[in-house]
Amino acid sequence: MKNTKSYLILALDVKTLPEAIELVEQTKDYVGYYKVGKEILNSVGLPTVLRALKERDVAVFVDVKEADIPNTVMNAVVAAARHGADIINIHAFGGMEMMRKTVQAAKAENPNVKIIAVSVLTSLGDSDMRDIGCMYSAETEVWKLAKLAKDAGLDGLVCSAKELQAVRQIMGEDAFIITPGIRPAWDAKKNDQKRVMTPRDAIVNGTDTMVVGRSITKNEEHNPTEAAKLIYEEIAAALDEPKVETPTLNDIFVERLLEAGVVKTGDFTLKNGTKSPIYINVRDLPRHHGALSMAIYMMTTKIAKKNPEFDRVGGVPMGALSIANMLSFACGKSILTLREQAKDHGLVGTKTVEGFEPEEKVLVIEDVATSGGSIREAVEKYRFLGLQVENACVVVDRQQGAEAMLKELGVELLSLITLEEIVEALYKRDDIDETMKQSIRDYMMTA
Ligand code: C5P
């Protein structure tokens, strides 16, 4: 059982040692860790700061967000661990080797030190991500870096309250998740924090600890001791409350599809002529960068997990072509474009596909699978030309026969989400009325 103090980290955002020590003396009955950042470390020096804090028998989080070549980061982090740091953070975008080497060397120095990843800085938005050459949205990039940090053996991640639940799903129950951007309800000042969460909410949403700065150090109504005590008590009370159920990544993805309007409810006629109260317009996905990023990232992880052998990515025309193109870019396998009709210009011939080597393996990409007829047509065209197809991947499987039919053709169908998962999310929504929910239930009974 963790003690209540360990849920609270105080950010010592000050320049001098006496100021830092005064704050420690005022709050140490309620605070588990003290966070020292570049401001004080560059002013006073890491050995001096750590010695002073360790003399007071408190745990220290060295917030230096290291990022450099593996050897340099490893040595810098080992030095901080040697001086007694209890938590040290490094940038996940430094890459797998940097993280792995660093965590191994730091644990050899001190087995109890926690090495924590920083993912996407909360000051960066989607347009900043594009400027620095990231194809994914900031939210999806956090998911990607959380996975990388976990695979590298890091202990956890610093993330905003908004990302907490997804990061928990990705990194698991044992991960140590640190949440900044905390404001108690009694502190009206958000300062420069845009999205904030109360200590209580951070706890019930499953954080392991939280960083608080100005609500304790610069509050107008409470001195640091009182403010730290109030937050400590709020945390203690929240620890007795039940935790909020963590949504799965699929739940979050379905939420994004609903927000993007990719999933629609109403009265629709599907391509196969049947009626449906749900229409999934994945063609709309490219208009919504956040949901699109998530779809592409989820496809790459699904594919990596299944690990099918493939040389080329092939989209089923026309709806899936943009998704196939982006997936090809994300997983570094070139696209093989299938034409609906053979060409009657340029290199005229019977080919519906150009630019491939015989026997190459194609991973077929489709947006929605219902009966699977369009995927079968594409598989047959590829195979007719001597290409091999063993796997197909779809964003949504409407579970109306595609999987079984493709299996008979020797093609395994991977899907990101099923109609059932979408429907489960729709039932939980308040903006869908009971009559519609009932039509969906009736449809699911008969579909
Ligand atoms: O509570 P307050 O806003 O004063 O806390 C600020 C502290 O939390 C700073 O030390 C800052 O570096 C850190 N932090 C943050 N937001 C992040 C990551 C860290 O405010 N996303």
Boltz pocket constraint, residues with backbone or C-beta under 6 A from the ligand:
constraints:
  - pocket:
      binder: B
      contacts: [[A, 11], [A, 13], [A, 37], [A, 121], [A, 122], [A, 123], [A, 158], [A, 160], [A, 180], [A, 181], [A, 182], [A, 190], [A, 191], [A, 193], [A, 211], [A, 212], [A, 213], [A, 214], [A, 215]]
      max_distance: 6.0
